[in-house]
């Protein structure tokens, strides 16, 4: 007989993918099948192993009970086929989430199961919107109430005459379609019209929105502001603590959706930095880094490294590609021997450090001319008059650096280490959609090539599409490239690094809060 699998009911947390538990992450990495709901953040699926079956089983219209039957059947069949099934649910799997029903079905089918708790949406509203459910002197009791009850139940099991005043803080789930009647019921059963009330939508995500108003006014204001599901409706004196507790929606880039146009493996740290400042980073590489047209030239340079007096790197990609080429040839960092190693820019230096190499020269200015001067003076300090210089870099790049070195009498071998390619069709469509439909507020350019690639990708109406968003650039050269294409760049970093770019964006948007109250 087939070995029995297992079903894990895992809480995905309230929204922000980083709020998944370690146990949840571990199980996602082991799952053969992941069945996930609508409120589960898509990034969580990145934790699944390659080849895992990822299945959306959330609402898509249709009969909820038929859908639930299909989910139940699927869990049972997959577990019986020996598979590890992760049933991923928003927030906690046992809080207003049919977790209990699913467990009953599994138990009846003798399928082993385990439950992994998740951060609930009220916890997220407390932490990220400052709507804490309790406070020693203001509220010592909290009621969780769902406004949408089981359709199998009679009209309403809630006894509002008791619930309205039964706890000092009321947290109402799934109530956005009934706000008027909920508020009216609460007032009719004794809550003062002036009771502080709040709505928190998309808690913990950069698109979080909050509204605070007296109970009698909140429904109308929520409509006016367009607040909809998923949101929590909280009533109680604790709402007044929000101004003291909030920190998330006052971050400098809160609510901004920022397009990061770097190759995916480099986008990570920049995205993370933007998120720390409250932004939603939309990672979409506008270029792809691939092998150069003649990879054998790079291999040869890696083999002959010993014959060079200096090696200059102008990008982190150049470092990675060249060190990989050395590795493929069975070598390591010792091949650099006594050669002078220069890194143009702190990020290039960091990439070298990651591979165990401390650059001898890191010019304080990263532009071609100034960088060339720094390298030249380092060479002359070593007394190397006619140096053999290796420059592994992008196939197409600015010529200033090699030209200046040659003028000074050195011999420079420029060896293409990688090529930047335009994005494929999928990315193309996605990019157009993001820019055209207001999917992003800010587009960042981290090099001249990201500008020209994006411009080309967007096609004829590139200029008009990009005029709808705020353009931010890593430095004056990149900005000049954009301006030559007729674009208006609103933000140019004064320190030419992604950190500098993040800081420039923060300064541009200031500490203004993007609040709906
Ligand atoms: N199991 C979930 C609740 C599921 S019921 C939990 O533990 O939180 C679905 C309801 O939860 C939504 O209608 C909304 O009221 C609330 N909800 C879920 N995620 C939310 C979020 N990020 N922000 C605000 N409310 C949320």
Boltz pocket constraint, residues with backbone or C-beta under 6 A from the ligand:
constraints:
  - pocket:
      binder: B
      contacts: [[A, 14], [A, 15], [A, 39], [A, 89], [A, 90], [A, 91], [A, 92], [A, 93], [A, 94], [A, 95], [A, 96], [A, 97], [A, 118], [A, 119], [A, 120], [A, 121], [A, 122], [A, 124], [A, 172], [A, 173], [A, 174], [A, 175], [A, 200], [A, 201], [A, 202], [A, 203], [A, 204], [A, 229], [A, 230], [A, 231], [A, 232]]
      max_distance: 6.0
